[in-house]
Amino acid sequence: MGIGDRHQKKDVEAALRRAEAAGLKVIHTGKGHRWGCVVCCPCNDKYTVVCTPQNPSEEAKDIDRFTRRHENCA
Ligand SMILES: [Zn+2]
């Protein structure tokens, strides 16, 4: 991910960094309401990240949950 691919909500951004650090792929598509997604390549599971979550800290927790579930896949 390059600069400009940051999520505007810092809690979500931090969770995306943790996902990346765990070996998951973070893809910024930037289409409409959708910010992008977090993908676990080995099992092809995907978590969709929205641009403006109702509750950024809950969204961050969901991303962390996804990361924990998949950090041992790779
Ligand atoms: Zn997985």
N, CA, C, O and the ligand as a Tripos MOL2 file, in Angstrom:
@<TRIPOS>MOLECULE
protein
  297   295    75     0     0
PROTEIN
NO_CHARGES

@<TRIPOS>ATOM
      1 N           0.8400   -1.1970    0.0000 N.3       1 MET1
      2 CA          0.0000    0.0000    0.0000 C.3       1 MET1
      3 C           0.8770    1.2490    0.0000 C.2       1 MET1
      4 O           1.8300    1.3410    0.7740 O.2       1 MET1
      5 N           0.5660    2.1820   -0.8410 N.am      2 GLY2
      6 CA          1.3190    3.4230   -0.8710 C.3       2 GLY2
      7 C           0.6480    4.4940   -0.0400 C.2       2 GLY2
      8 O          -0.4060    4.2710    0.5560 O.2       2 GLY2
      9 N           1.2580    5.6380   -0.0070 N.am      3 ILE3
     10 CA          0.6650    6.7670    0.6830 C.3       3 ILE3
     11 C          -0.6070    7.1380   -0.0880 C.2       3 ILE3
     12 O          -0.6570    6.9550   -1.3040 O.2       3 ILE3
     13 N          -1.6200    7.6490    0.5850 N.am      4 GLY4
     14 CA         -2.8680    7.9420   -0.1050 C.3       4 GLY4
     15 C          -3.8310    6.7770   -0.0140 C.2       4 GLY4
     16 O          -5.0090    6.8940   -0.3510 O.2       4 GLY4
     17 N          -3.3020    5.6310    0.4550 N.am      5 ASP5
     18 CA         -4.1540    4.4730    0.6230 C.3       5 ASP5
     19 C          -4.6140    4.3390    2.0670 C.2       5 ASP5
     20 O          -5.1860    3.3200    2.4540 O.2       5 ASP5
     21 N          -4.3640    5.3560    2.8460 N.am      6 ARG6
     22 CA         -4.7180    5.2780    4.2480 C.3       6 ARG6
     23 C          -6.2250    5.4300    4.4340 C.2       6 ARG6
     24 O          -6.9020    6.1590    3.7090 O.2       6 ARG6
     25 N          -6.7120    4.7120    5.4320 N.am      7 HIS7
     26 CA         -8.1140    4.8650    5.7830 C.3       7 HIS7
     27 C          -8.2570    6.1190    6.6160 C.2       7 HIS7
     28 O          -7.4140    6.4070    7.4650 O.2       7 HIS7
     29 N          -9.3240    6.8680    6.3760 N.am      8 GLN8
     30 CA         -9.4790    8.1580    7.0640 C.3       8 GLN8
     31 C          -9.7510    8.0250    8.5650 C.2       8 GLN8
     32 O          -9.5150    8.9560    9.3350 O.2       8 GLN8
     33 N         -10.2490    6.8540    8.9680 N.am      9 LYS9
     34 CA        -10.4750    6.6460   10.3990 C.3       9 LYS9
     35 C          -9.2520    5.9690   10.9920 C.2       9 LYS9
     36 O          -8.8740    4.8740   10.5740 O.2       9 LYS9
     37 N          -8.6230    6.6370   11.9860 N.am     10 LYS10
     38 CA         -7.3440    6.1140   12.4310 C.3      10 LYS10
     39 C          -7.4330    4.7540   13.1310 C.2      10 LYS10
     40 O          -6.4900    3.9640   13.0760 O.2      10 LYS10
     41 N          -8.5520    4.4850   13.7800 N.am     11 ASP11
     42 CA         -8.7170    3.1720   14.4140 C.3      11 ASP11
     43 C          -8.7250    2.0700   13.3580 C.2      11 ASP11
     44 O          -8.1100    1.0170   13.5230 O.2      11 ASP11
     45 N          -9.4380    2.3450   12.2770 N.am     12 VAL12
     46 CA         -9.5470    1.3750   11.1830 C.3      12 VAL12
     47 C          -8.1910    1.2300   10.4970 C.2      12 VAL12
     48 O          -7.7530    0.1230   10.1820 O.2      12 VAL12
     49 N          -7.5400    2.3630   10.2730 N.am     13 GLU13
     50 CA         -6.2200    2.3580    9.6500 C.3      13 GLU13
     51 C          -5.2430    1.4980   10.4620 C.2      13 GLU13
     52 O          -4.4830    0.7060    9.9040 O.2      13 GLU13
     53 N          -5.2790    1.6670   11.7790 N.am     14 ALA14
     54 CA         -4.3830    0.8930   12.6450 C.3      14 ALA14
     55 C          -4.6750   -0.6010   12.5320 C.2      14 ALA14
     56 O          -3.7550   -1.4180   12.5010 O.2      14 ALA14
     57 N          -5.9570   -0.9520   12.4700 N.am     15 ALA15
     58 CA         -6.3340   -2.3590   12.3460 C.3      15 ALA15
     59 C          -5.8790   -2.9250   11.0000 C.2      15 ALA15
     60 O          -5.4750   -4.0850   10.9110 O.2      15 ALA15
     61 N          -5.9460   -2.0970    9.9550 N.am     16 LEU16
     62 CA         -5.4930   -2.5380    8.6350 C.3      16 LEU16
     63 C          -3.9880   -2.7900    8.6350 C.2      16 LEU16
     64 O          -3.5090   -3.7220    7.9880 O.2      16 LEU16
     65 N          -3.2440   -1.9560    9.3640 N.am     17 ARG17
     66 CA         -1.7920   -2.1600    9.4980 C.3      17 ARG17
     67 C          -1.5210   -3.4800   10.2000 C.2      17 ARG17
     68 O          -0.6170   -4.2230    9.8180 O.2      17 ARG17
     69 N          -2.3150   -3.7680   11.2360 N.am     18 ARG18
     70 CA         -2.1080   -5.0230   11.9740 C.3      18 ARG18
     71 C          -2.4010   -6.2200   11.0720 C.2      18 ARG18
     72 O          -1.7100   -7.2380   11.1220 O.2      18 ARG18
     73 N          -3.4370   -6.0790   10.2480 N.am     19 ALA19
     74 CA         -3.7760   -7.1560    9.3200 C.3      19 ALA19
     75 C          -2.6230   -7.3930    8.3540 C.2      19 ALA19
     76 O          -2.2590   -8.5350    8.0710 O.2      19 ALA19
     77 N          -2.0570   -6.3110    7.8550 N.am     20 GLU20
     78 CA         -0.9420   -6.4170    6.9180 C.3      20 GLU20
     79 C           0.2670   -7.0530    7.5870 C.2      20 GLU20
     80 O           0.9440   -7.9050    7.0120 O.2      20 GLU20
     81 N           0.5190   -6.6180    8.8170 N.am     21 ALA21
     82 CA          1.6600   -7.1570    9.5600 C.3      21 ALA21
     83 C           1.5010   -8.6530    9.8000 C.2      21 ALA21
     84 O           2.4900   -9.3770    9.9160 O.2      21 ALA21
     85 N           0.2520   -9.1150    9.8740 N.am     22 ALA22
     86 CA         -0.0210  -10.5330   10.1080 C.3      22 ALA22
     87 C           0.0410  -11.3410    8.8120 C.2      22 ALA22
     88 O          -0.1380  -12.5590    8.8280 O.2      22 ALA22
     89 N           0.2920  -10.6670    7.7010 N.am     23 GLY23
     90 CA          0.4550  -11.3660    6.4350 C.3      23 GLY23
     91 C          -0.7790  -11.3730    5.5500 C.2      23 GLY23
     92 O          -0.8030  -12.0330    4.5110 O.2      23 GLY23
     93 N          -1.8070  -10.6350    5.9660 N.am     24 LEU24
     94 CA         -3.0020  -10.5550    5.1280 C.3      24 LEU24
     95 C          -2.8040   -9.4460    4.0920 C.2      24 LEU24
     96 O          -1.9660   -8.5580    4.2500 O.2      24 LEU24
     97 N          -3.5890   -9.5300    3.0480 N.am     25 LYS25
     98 CA         -3.4710   -8.5670    1.9720 C.3      25 LYS25
     99 C          -4.5400   -7.4890    2.1390 C.2      25 LYS25
    100 O          -5.7260   -7.7990    2.2500 O.2      25 LYS25
    101 N          -4.1240   -6.2360    2.1560 N.am     26 VAL26
    102 CA         -5.0650   -5.1220    2.2580 C.3      26 VAL26
    103 C          -5.1560   -4.4590    0.8870 C.2      26 VAL26
    104 O          -4.1630   -3.9780    0.3430 O.2      26 VAL26
    105 N          -6.3640   -4.4460    0.3460 N.am     27 ILE27
    106 CA         -6.5630   -3.8950   -0.9930 C.3      27 ILE27
    107 C          -7.4640   -2.6740   -0.9260 C.2      27 ILE27
    108 O          -8.5920   -2.7450   -0.4380 O.2      27 ILE27
    109 N          -6.9570   -1.5580   -1.4190 N.am     28 HIS28
    110 CA         -7.7430   -0.3280   -1.4470 C.3      28 HIS28
    111 C          -8.3550   -0.1760   -2.8320 C.2      28 HIS28
    112 O          -7.6450    0.0750   -3.8060 O.2      28 HIS28
    113 N          -9.6780   -0.3280   -2.9190 N.am     29 THR29
    114 CA        -10.3180   -0.1900   -4.2140 C.3      29 THR29
    115 C         -10.8950    1.2110   -4.3820 C.2      29 THR29
    116 O         -10.9260    1.7500   -5.4880 O.2      29 THR29
    117 N         -11.3560    1.8000   -3.2640 N.am     30 GLY30
    118 CA        -11.8360    3.1720   -3.2850 C.3      30 GLY30
    119 C         -13.0450    3.4070   -4.1610 C.2      30 GLY30
    120 O         -13.1720    4.4660   -4.7750 O.2      30 GLY30
    121 N         -13.9300    2.4390   -4.2270 N.am     31 LYS31
    122 CA        -15.1350    2.6180   -5.0300 C.3      31 LYS31
    123 C         -16.3400    2.8890   -4.1380 C.2      31 LYS31
    124 O         -16.7710    2.0230   -3.3770 O.2      31 LYS31
    125 N         -16.8760    4.0990   -4.2410 N.am     32 GLY32
    126 CA        -18.0690    4.4700   -3.5060 C.3      32 GLY32
    127 C         -17.9170    4.3220   -2.0040 C.2      32 GLY32
    128 O         -16.9480    4.7900   -1.4050 O.2      32 GLY32
    129 N         -18.8870    3.6690   -1.4190 N.am     33 HIS33
    130 CA        -18.9530    3.5120    0.0220 C.3      33 HIS33
    131 C         -17.9030    2.5280    0.5290 C.2      33 HIS33
    132 O         -17.5590    2.5060    1.7110 O.2      33 HIS33
    133 N         -17.4140    1.7290   -0.3870 N.am     34 ARG34
    134 CA        -16.4670    0.6860   -0.0490 C.3      34 ARG34
    135 C         -15.0460    1.2100   -0.0790 C.2      34 ARG34
    136 O         -14.6070    1.7660   -1.0850 O.2      34 ARG34
    137 N         -14.3240    1.0360    1.0200 N.am     35 TRP35
    138 CA        -12.9240    1.4610    1.0130 C.3      35 TRP35
    139 C         -12.0580    0.4260    0.3140 C.2      35 TRP35
    140 O         -11.1700    0.7580   -0.4710 O.2      35 TRP35
    141 N         -12.3320   -0.8120    0.6130 N.am     36 GLY36
    142 CA        -11.5430   -1.9000    0.0440 C.3      36 GLY36
    143 C         -11.7870   -3.1790    0.8120 C.2      36 GLY36
    144 O         -12.8780   -3.3920    1.3390 O.2      36 GLY36
    145 N         -10.7990   -4.0140    0.8770 N.am     37 CYS37
    146 CA        -10.9950   -5.2480    1.6160 C.3      37 CYS37
    147 C          -9.6900   -5.8040    2.1450 C.2      37 CYS37
    148 O          -8.5970   -5.4290    1.7220 O.2      37 CYS37
    149 N          -9.8550   -6.7210    3.0980 N.am     38 VAL38
    150 CA         -8.7260   -7.4630    3.6430 C.3      38 VAL38
    151 C          -8.9160   -8.8930    3.1610 C.2      38 VAL38
    152 O          -9.9850   -9.4790    3.3340 O.2      38 VAL38
    153 N          -7.8740   -9.4500    2.5560 N.am     39 VAL39
    154 CA         -7.9870  -10.7850    1.9810 C.3      39 VAL39
    155 C          -6.9780  -11.7300    2.6020 C.2      39 VAL39
    156 O          -5.8070  -11.3950    2.7820 O.2      39 VAL39
    157 N          -7.4660  -12.9280    2.9260 N.am     40 CYS40
    158 CA         -6.5720  -13.9920    3.3590 C.3      40 CYS40
    159 C          -6.3660  -14.8640    2.1190 C.2      40 CYS40
    160 O          -7.2580  -15.6060    1.7100 O.2      40 CYS40
    161 N          -5.1740  -14.7590    1.5300 N.am     41 CYS41
    162 CA         -4.9150  -15.4750    0.2710 C.3      41 CYS41
    163 C          -5.0320  -16.9950    0.3910 C.2      41 CYS41
    164 O          -5.6860  -17.6140   -0.4490 O.2      41 CYS41
    165 N          -4.4210  -17.6220    1.4100 N.am     42 PRO42
    166 CA         -4.4880  -19.0880    1.4770 C.3      42 PRO42
    167 C          -5.9070  -19.6450    1.4780 C.2      42 PRO42
    168 O          -6.1680  -20.6460    0.8120 O.2      42 PRO42
    169 N          -6.8330  -19.0230    2.2110 N.am     43 CYS43
    170 CA         -8.1720  -19.6030    2.2460 C.3      43 CYS43
    171 C          -9.1860  -18.7630    1.4740 C.2      43 CYS43
    172 O         -10.3670  -19.1040    1.4210 O.2      43 CYS43
    173 N          -8.7190  -17.6560    0.8710 N.am     44 ASN44
    174 CA         -9.5660  -16.8600    0.0000 C.3      44 ASN44
    175 C         -10.7580  -16.2080    0.7150 C.2      44 ASN44
    176 O         -11.7560  -15.8660    0.0820 O.2      44 ASN44
    177 N         -10.6460  -16.0450    2.0060 N.am     45 ASP45
    178 CA        -11.7040  -15.3710    2.7570 C.3      45 ASP45
    179 C         -11.4400  -13.8660    2.6480 C.2      45 ASP45
    180 O         -10.3080  -13.4280    2.4410 O.2      45 ASP45
    181 N         -12.5140  -13.0930    2.7940 N.am     46 LYS46
    182 CA        -12.4150  -11.6760    2.5010 C.3      46 LYS46
    183 C         -13.2580  -10.8740    3.4940 C.2      46 LYS46
    184 O         -14.3650  -11.2760    3.8530 O.2      46 LYS46
    185 N         -12.7260   -9.7550    3.9220 N.am     47 TYR47
    186 CA        -13.4810   -8.8550    4.7920 C.3      47 TYR47
    187 C         -13.5800   -7.5060    4.0860 C.2      47 TYR47
    188 O         -12.5670   -6.9130    3.7160 O.2      47 TYR47
    189 N         -14.8100   -7.0290    3.9060 N.am     48 THR48
    190 CA        -15.0050   -5.7600    3.2060 C.3      48 THR48
    191 C         -14.9180   -4.5880    4.1770 C.2      48 THR48
    192 O         -15.5670   -4.5880    5.2220 O.2      48 THR48
    193 N         -14.1220   -3.6010    3.8280 N.am     49 VAL49
    194 CA        -13.9350   -2.4160    4.6670 C.3      49 VAL49
    195 C         -14.6820   -1.2440    4.0360 C.2      49 VAL49
    196 O         -14.5060   -0.9440    2.8550 O.2      49 VAL49
    197 N         -15.5130   -0.5910    4.8360 N.am     50 VAL50
    198 CA        -16.2490    0.5560    4.3100 C.3      50 VAL50
    199 C         -15.5020    1.8540    4.6120 C.2      50 VAL50
    200 O         -14.6520    1.8880    5.5020 O.2      50 VAL50
    201 N         -15.8100    2.9070    3.8850 N.am     51 CYS51
    202 CA        -15.1390    4.1990    4.0560 C.3      51 CYS51
    203 C         -15.5590    4.8980    5.3370 C.2      51 CYS51
    204 O         -14.7390    5.4610    6.0610 O.2      51 CYS51
    205 N         -16.8450    4.8480    5.5920 N.am     52 THR52
    206 CA        -17.3680    5.5970    6.7290 C.3      52 THR52
    207 C         -18.1740    4.6910    7.6490 C.2      52 THR52
    208 O         -19.4040    4.7340    7.6540 O.2      52 THR52
    209 N         -17.4700    3.8660    8.4310 N.am     53 PRO53
    210 CA        -18.1910    2.9770    9.3530 C.3      53 PRO53
    211 C         -18.9690    3.7760   10.3900 C.2      53 PRO53
    212 O         -18.5260    4.8360   10.8300 O.2      53 PRO53
    213 N         -20.1310    3.2600   10.7780 N.am     54 GLN54
    214 CA        -20.9520    3.9030   11.8140 C.3      54 GLN54
    215 C         -20.1350    4.0550   13.0960 C.2      54 GLN54
    216 O         -20.1690    5.0790   13.7770 O.2      54 GLN54
    217 N         -19.4080    2.9950   13.3830 N.am     55 ASN55
    218 CA        -18.6320    2.9680   14.6040 C.3      55 ASN55
    219 C         -17.2130    2.4800   14.2890 C.2      55 ASN55
    220 O         -16.9670    1.2750   14.2310 O.2      55 ASN55
    221 N         -16.2850    3.4180   14.0860 N.am     56 PRO56
    222 CA        -14.9310    3.0490   13.6590 C.3      56 PRO56
    223 C         -14.2260    2.0730   14.6000 C.2      56 PRO56
    224 O         -13.4890    1.1970   14.1490 O.2      56 PRO56
    225 N         -14.4530    2.2240   15.9130 N.am     57 SER57
    226 CA        -13.7320    1.3290   16.8110 C.3      57 SER57
    227 C         -14.2900   -0.0920   16.7370 C.2      57 SER57
    228 O         -13.5560   -1.0640   16.9180 O.2      57 SER57
    229 N         -15.6030   -0.2060   16.4680 N.am     58 GLU58
    230 CA        -16.1890   -1.5400   16.2660 C.3      58 GLU58
    231 C         -15.6780   -2.1480   14.9590 C.2      58 GLU58
    232 O         -15.3740   -3.3390   14.8890 O.2      58 GLU58
    233 N         -15.5890   -1.3170   13.9390 N.am     59 GLU59
    234 CA        -15.0770   -1.7790   12.6500 C.3      59 GLU59
    235 C         -13.6350   -2.2710   12.8250 C.2      59 GLU59
    236 O         -13.2520   -3.3050   12.2770 O.2      59 GLU59
    237 N         -12.8530   -1.5250   13.5890 N.am     60 ALA60
    238 CA        -11.4650   -1.9230   13.8400 C.3      60 ALA60
    239 C         -11.4220   -3.2710   14.5590 C.2      60 ALA60
    240 O         -10.5830   -4.1170   14.2510 O.2      60 ALA60
    241 N         -12.3240   -3.4670   15.5110 N.am     61 LYS61
    242 CA        -12.3730   -4.7400   16.2510 C.3      61 LYS61
    243 C         -12.7320   -5.8920   15.3270 C.2      61 LYS61
    244 O         -12.1740   -6.9840   15.4370 O.2      61 LYS61
    245 N         -13.6630   -5.6440   14.4180 N.am     62 ASP62
    246 CA        -14.0520   -6.6850   13.4590 C.3      62 ASP62
    247 C         -12.8710   -7.0660   12.5710 C.2      62 ASP62
    248 O         -12.6570   -8.2400   12.2680 O.2      62 ASP62
    249 N         -12.1130   -6.0570   12.1620 N.am     63 ILE63
    250 CA        -10.9380   -6.3290   11.3300 C.3      63 ILE63
    251 C          -9.9220   -7.1390   12.1390 C.2      63 ILE63
    252 O          -9.3260   -8.0890   11.6320 O.2      63 ILE63
    253 N          -9.7320   -6.7510   13.4070 N.am     64 ASP64
    254 CA         -8.8060   -7.5050   14.2720 C.3      64 ASP64
    255 C          -9.2490   -8.9520   14.4300 C.2      64 ASP64
    256 O          -8.4270   -9.8680   14.4470 O.2      64 ASP64
    257 N         -10.5740   -9.1470   14.5470 N.am     65 ARG65
    258 CA        -11.0960  -10.5110   14.6780 C.3      65 ARG65
    259 C         -10.7820  -11.3290   13.4230 C.2      65 ARG65
    260 O         -10.3730  -12.4870   13.4980 O.2      65 ARG65
    261 N         -10.9850  -10.6970   12.2820 N.am     66 PHE66
    262 CA        -10.6910  -11.3530   11.0140 C.3      66 PHE66
    263 C          -9.1980  -11.6960   10.9560 C.2      66 PHE66
    264 O          -8.8160  -12.7930   10.5490 O.2      66 PHE66
    265 N          -8.3660  -10.7420   11.3690 N.am     67 THR67
    266 CA         -6.9090  -10.9540   11.3710 C.3      67 THR67
    267 C          -6.5300  -12.1320   12.2620 C.2      67 THR67
    268 O          -5.7300  -12.9820   11.8700 O.2      67 THR67
    269 N          -7.1060  -12.1800   13.4560 N.am     68 ARG68
    270 CA         -6.7650  -13.2710   14.3840 C.3      68 ARG68
    271 C          -7.1860  -14.6180   13.8130 C.2      68 ARG68
    272 O          -6.4830  -15.6180   13.9630 O.2      68 ARG68
    273 N          -8.3630  -14.6300   13.1460 N.am     69 ARG69
    274 CA         -8.8630  -15.8780   12.6040 C.3      69 ARG69
    275 C          -7.9500  -16.4010   11.4900 C.2      69 ARG69
    276 O          -7.8720  -17.6060   11.2510 O.2      69 ARG69
    277 N          -7.2660  -15.4800   10.8180 N.am     70 HIS70
    278 CA         -6.5050  -15.8930    9.6350 C.3      70 HIS70
    279 C          -5.0020  -15.7580    9.7570 C.2      70 HIS70
    280 O          -4.2800  -16.0770    8.8120 O.2      70 HIS70
    281 N          -4.5080  -15.2900   10.9020 N.am     71 GLU71
    282 CA         -3.0650  -15.0460   10.9720 C.3      71 GLU71
    283 C          -2.2480  -16.3280   10.8780 C.2      71 GLU71
    284 O          -1.0520  -16.2760   10.5940 O.2      71 GLU71
    285 N          -2.8690  -17.4670   11.1110 N.am     72 ASN72
    286 CA         -2.1260  -18.7240   11.0260 C.3      72 ASN72
    287 C          -2.3370  -19.4620    9.7080 C.2      72 ASN72
    288 O          -1.8350  -20.5710    9.5270 O.2      72 ASN72
    289 N          -3.0730  -18.8520    8.7940 N.am     73 CYS73
    290 CA         -3.3400  -19.5070    7.5030 C.3      73 CYS73
    291 C          -2.1010  -19.5600    6.6200 C.2      73 CYS73
    292 O          -1.8090  -20.5770    5.9910 O.2      73 CYS73
    293 N          -1.3840  -18.4490    6.5870 N.am     74 ALA74
    294 CA         -0.2530  -18.3480    5.6550 C.3      74 ALA74
    295 C           0.9030  -19.2720    6.0570 C.2      74 ALA74
    296 O           1.9300  -19.3070    5.3790 O.2      74 ALA74
    297 ZN         -7.3810  -17.6440    6.1290 Zn       75 ZN75
@<TRIPOS>BOND
     1     1     2 1
     2     2     3 1
     3     3     4 2
     4     3     5 am
     5     5     6 1
     6     6     7 1
     7     7     8 2
     8     7     9 am
     9     9    10 1
    10    10    11 1
    11    11    12 2
    12    11    13 am
    13    13    14 1
    14    14    15 1
    15    15    16 2
    16    15    17 am
    17    17    18 1
    18    18    19 1
    19    19    20 2
    20    19    21 am
    21    21    22 1
    22    22    23 1
    23    23    24 2
    24    23    25 am
    25    25    26 1
    26    26    27 1
    27    27    28 2
    28    27    29 am
    29    29    30 1
    30    30    31 1
    31    31    32 2
    32    31    33 am
    33    33    34 1
    34    34    35 1
    35    35    36 2
    36    35    37 am
    37    37    38 1
    38    38    39 1
    39    39    40 2
    40    39    41 am
    41    41    42 1
    42    42    43 1
    43    43    44 2
    44    43    45 am
    45    45    46 1
    46    46    47 1
    47    47    48 2
    48    47    49 am
    49    49    50 1
    50    50    51 1
    51    51    52 2
    52    51    53 am
    53    53    54 1
    54    54    55 1
    55    55    56 2
    56    55    57 am
    57    57    58 1
    58    58    59 1
    59    59    60 2
    60    59    61 am
    61    61    62 1
    62    62    63 1
    63    63    64 2
    64    63    65 am
    65    65    66 1
    66    66    67 1
    67    67    68 2
    68    67    69 am
    69    69    70 1
    70    70    71 1
    71    71    72 2
    72    71    73 am
    73    73    74 1
    74    74    75 1
    75    75    76 2
    76    75    77 am
    77    77    78 1
    78    78    79 1
    79    79    80 2
    80    79    81 am
    81    81    82 1
    82    82    83 1
    83    83    84 2
    84    83    85 am
    85    85    86 1
    86    86    87 1
    87    87    88 2
    88    87    89 am
    89    89    90 1
    90    90    91 1
    91    91    92 2
    92    91    93 am
    93    93    94 1
    94    94    95 1
    95    95    96 2
    96    95    97 am
    97    97    98 1
    98    98    99 1
    99    99   100 2
   100    99   101 am
   101   101   102 1
   102   102   103 1
   103   103   104 2
   104   103   105 am
   105   105   106 1
   106   106   107 1
   107   107   108 2
   108   107   109 am
   109   109   110 1
   110   110   111 1
   111   111   112 2
   112   111   113 am
   113   113   114 1
   114   114   115 1
   115   115   116 2
   116   115   117 am
   117   117   118 1
   118   118   119 1
   119   119   120 2
   120   119   121 am
   121   121   122 1
   122   122   123 1
   123   123   124 2
   124   123   125 am
   125   125   126 1
   126   126   127 1
   127   127   128 2
   128   127   129 am
   129   129   130 1
   130   130   131 1
   131   131   132 2
   132   131   133 am
   133   133   134 1
   134   134   135 1
   135   135   136 2
   136   135   137 am
   137   137   138 1
   138   138   139 1
   139   139   140 2
   140   139   141 am
   141   141   142 1
   142   142   143 1
   143   143   144 2
   144   143   145 am
   145   145   146 1
   146   146   147 1
   147   147   148 2
   148   147   149 am
   149   149   150 1
   150   150   151 1
   151   151   152 2
   152   151   153 am
   153   153   154 1
   154   154   155 1
   155   155   156 2
   156   155   157 am
   157   157   158 1
   158   158   159 1
   159   159   160 2
   160   159   161 am
   161   161   162 1
   162   162   163 1
   163   163   164 2
   164   163   165 am
   165   165   166 1
   166   166   167 1
   167   167   168 2
   168   167   169 am
   169   169   170 1
   170   170   171 1
   171   171   172 2
   172   171   173 am
   173   173   174 1
   174   174   175 1
   175   175   176 2
   176   175   177 am
   177   177   178 1
   178   178   179 1
   179   179   180 2
   180   179   181 am
   181   181   182 1
   182   182   183 1
   183   183   184 2
   184   183   185 am
   185   185   186 1
   186   186   187 1
   187   187   188 2
   188   187   189 am
   189   189   190 1
   190   190   191 1
   191   191   192 2
   192   191   193 am
   193   193   194 1
   194   194   195 1
   195   195   196 2
   196   195   197 am
   197   197   198 1
   198   198   199 1
   199   199   200 2
   200   199   201 am
   201   201   202 1
   202   202   203 1
   203   203   204 2
   204   203   205 am
   205   205   206 1
   206   206   207 1
   207   207   208 2
   208   207   209 am
   209   209   210 1
   210   210   211 1
   211   211   212 2
   212   211   213 am
   213   213   214 1
   214   214   215 1
   215   215   216 2
   216   215   217 am
   217   217   218 1
   218   218   219 1
   219   219   220 2
   220   219   221 am
   221   221   222 1
   222   222   223 1
   223   223   224 2
   224   223   225 am
   225   225   226 1
   226   226   227 1
   227   227   228 2
   228   227   229 am
   229   229   230 1
   230   230   231 1
   231   231   232 2
   232   231   233 am
   233   233   234 1
   234   234   235 1
   235   235   236 2
   236   235   237 am
   237   237   238 1
   238   238   239 1
   239   239   240 2
   240   239   241 am
   241   241   242 1
   242   242   243 1
   243   243   244 2
   244   243   245 am
   245   245   246 1
   246   246   247 1
   247   247   248 2
   248   247   249 am
   249   249   250 1
   250   250   251 1
   251   251   252 2
   252   251   253 am
   253   253   254 1
   254   254   255 1
   255   255   256 2
   256   255   257 am
   257   257   258 1
   258   258   259 1
   259   259   260 2
   260   259   261 am
   261   261   262 1
   262   262   263 1
   263   263   264 2
   264   263   265 am
   265   265   266 1
   266   266   267 1
   267   267   268 2
   268   267   269 am
   269   269   270 1
   270   270   271 1
   271   271   272 2
   272   271   273 am
   273   273   274 1
   274   274   275 1
   275   275   276 2
   276   275   277 am
   277   277   278 1
   278   278   279 1
   279   279   280 2
   280   279   281 am
   281   281   282 1
   282   282   283 1
   283   283   284 2
   284   283   285 am
   285   285   286 1
   286   286   287 1
   287   287   288 2
   288   287   289 am
   289   289   290 1
   290   290   291 1
   291   291   292 2
   292   291   293 am
   293   293   294 1
   294   294   295 1
   295   295   296 2
@<TRIPOS>SUBSTRUCTURE
     1 MET1         2 RESIDUE 1 A MET
     2 GLY2         6 RESIDUE 1 A GLY
     3 ILE3        10 RESIDUE 1 A ILE
     4 GLY4        14 RESIDUE 1 A GLY
     5 ASP5        18 RESIDUE 1 A ASP
     6 ARG6        22 RESIDUE 1 A ARG
     7 HIS7        26 RESIDUE 1 A HIS
     8 GLN8        30 RESIDUE 1 A GLN
     9 LYS9        34 RESIDUE 1 A LYS
    10 LYS10       38 RESIDUE 1 A LYS
    11 ASP11       42 RESIDUE 1 A ASP
    12 VAL12       46 RESIDUE 1 A VAL
    13 GLU13       50 RESIDUE 1 A GLU
    14 ALA14       54 RESIDUE 1 A ALA
    15 ALA15       58 RESIDUE 1 A ALA
    16 LEU16       62 RESIDUE 1 A LEU
    17 ARG17       66 RESIDUE 1 A ARG
    18 ARG18       70 RESIDUE 1 A ARG
    19 ALA19       74 RESIDUE 1 A ALA
    20 GLU20       78 RESIDUE 1 A GLU
    21 ALA21       82 RESIDUE 1 A ALA
    22 ALA22       86 RESIDUE 1 A ALA
    23 GLY23       90 RESIDUE 1 A GLY
    24 LEU24       94 RESIDUE 1 A LEU
    25 LYS25       98 RESIDUE 1 A LYS
    26 VAL26      102 RESIDUE 1 A VAL
    27 ILE27      106 RESIDUE 1 A ILE
    28 HIS28      110 RESIDUE 1 A HIS
    29 THR29      114 RESIDUE 1 A THR
    30 GLY30      118 RESIDUE 1 A GLY
    31 LYS31      122 RESIDUE 1 A LYS
    32 GLY32      126 RESIDUE 1 A GLY
    33 HIS33      130 RESIDUE 1 A HIS
    34 ARG34      134 RESIDUE 1 A ARG
    35 TRP35      138 RESIDUE 1 A TRP
    36 GLY36      142 RESIDUE 1 A GLY
    37 CYS37      146 RESIDUE 1 A CYS
    38 VAL38      150 RESIDUE 1 A VAL
    39 VAL39      154 RESIDUE 1 A VAL
    40 CYS40      158 RESIDUE 1 A CYS
    41 CYS41      162 RESIDUE 1 A CYS
    42 PRO42      166 RESIDUE 1 A PRO
    43 CYS43      170 RESIDUE 1 A CYS
    44 ASN44      174 RESIDUE 1 A ASN
    45 ASP45      178 RESIDUE 1 A ASP
    46 LYS46      182 RESIDUE 1 A LYS
    47 TYR47      186 RESIDUE 1 A TYR
    48 THR48      190 RESIDUE 1 A THR
    49 VAL49      194 RESIDUE 1 A VAL
    50 VAL50      198 RESIDUE 1 A VAL
    51 CYS51      202 RESIDUE 1 A CYS
    52 THR52      206 RESIDUE 1 A THR
    53 PRO53      210 RESIDUE 1 A PRO
    54 GLN54      214 RESIDUE 1 A GLN
    55 ASN55      218 RESIDUE 1 A ASN
    56 PRO56      222 RESIDUE 1 A PRO
    57 SER57      226 RESIDUE 1 A SER
    58 GLU58      230 RESIDUE 1 A GLU
    59 GLU59      234 RESIDUE 1 A GLU
    60 ALA60      238 RESIDUE 1 A ALA
    61 LYS61      242 RESIDUE 1 A LYS
    62 ASP62      246 RESIDUE 1 A ASP
    63 ILE63      250 RESIDUE 1 A ILE
    64 ASP64      254 RESIDUE 1 A ASP
    65 ARG65      258 RESIDUE 1 A ARG
    66 PHE66      262 RESIDUE 1 A PHE
    67 THR67      266 RESIDUE 1 A THR
    68 ARG68      270 RESIDUE 1 A ARG
    69 ARG69      274 RESIDUE 1 A ARG
    70 HIS70      278 RESIDUE 1 A HIS
    71 GLU71      282 RESIDUE 1 A GLU
    72 ASN72      286 RESIDUE 1 A ASN
    73 CYS73      290 RESIDUE 1 A CYS
    74 ALA74      294 RESIDUE 1 A ALA
    75 ZN75       297 GROUP 0 **** ****
